[in-house]
Amino acid sequence: MGVEAKKMASSVASAGDNFGDRIKSWPERIKSFYNDVRAEMKKVNSPSRKEVQATTTVVIITVFLFAAYFWIVDYTLSNSLDRALHYFSRH
């Protein structure tokens, strides 16, 4: 179990089982949640321009490769189906 899950479990456990205790602990749980979010956001970093350009290039190349692949498959299946339909429609 992760640290965040343990914190949440202990927070819920300390709140008690009745509804009133859970409502009273709500502000503390919200504050804890936002503190956790703030701590995680400090770990986030933006990619450099060079990294963005590299990944964008990879995505564009991949899109064109998949487009070419699906065009070839579509063309092959279309021609095969046309030939099969013409063959069976004559007989």
N, C-alpha and C positions, 0 to 999 in steps of 0.2 A: 504494500500500500504506500502511495506517495506521501510526501510531507504535507501537501495541501489537503489530501483526503483525510489524513490523520488529524490535522487541525480542525477540519470541518466536523469530523466525527466527534472529537472531544468537545467542540463548541456545541454541537447538538446534544451530546450526552450531558454536558454541564447545564444545559437549559432546562432539563427535567422532562418529564413525560406529559405534563399537562399543558394545555393551550396557553394559559396565562404566562407561564415561565418562558415558553418559546417566543411569545410576543415581546416580553421584556428583554430577551437576549438579542432581538432582531437588530437594533442599532449597533451593538457590539460586533455581530456577525457581518454586517454591511461594512463597518469600518475595517475589519480584518480582511474582507474580500478586496476592498480598494487598496489597502496596503500591499496585499499580494500582487494585485495588478500593477501597481506602481513599481514594485521590485522586479517583476518580470519585464516590464517595459524598459527598465534601465539596461537589461541584457540585450535588447534589440539593437541591431546596427543596420544602417543602410548600405546596400552594395555600392561599390565604386562605379564610376562611369564605364570603365573598361569591362567590368563584370557584366553590367547591363548590356553593353554592346555584344559581348560574347554570347550570352544566353539568347539575346534577340536573334542573332545570326543563326544559332542552332535551331531555334524555333522556326524561322523562315525557311531554312533548308529542309527541315523535317516536314513542314507543311507541303512544300513542293514535291518532295519525294512521295509522300502519301497520295497527293493529288495525281501524280503520274501513275502510281501503282493502281489506284482505283479506276483511272481512266482506261488503263490497259485491261483490267479485269472486266470492266463494264463493256468495253468494245468487243472483247473475246466472247463474253456470254451473249451479248446482243447478236453478234454474227452467228454464233452457234444456234441460238434459238430461231433466228430467221431461217437459216438453212434447214433446220429440223421441221419447222412449220411448212416451208415450201415443199419439202420432200413428202411429208405425210398428207399434204393437201392434194397432191397429184395422184396419189394412189387410193 
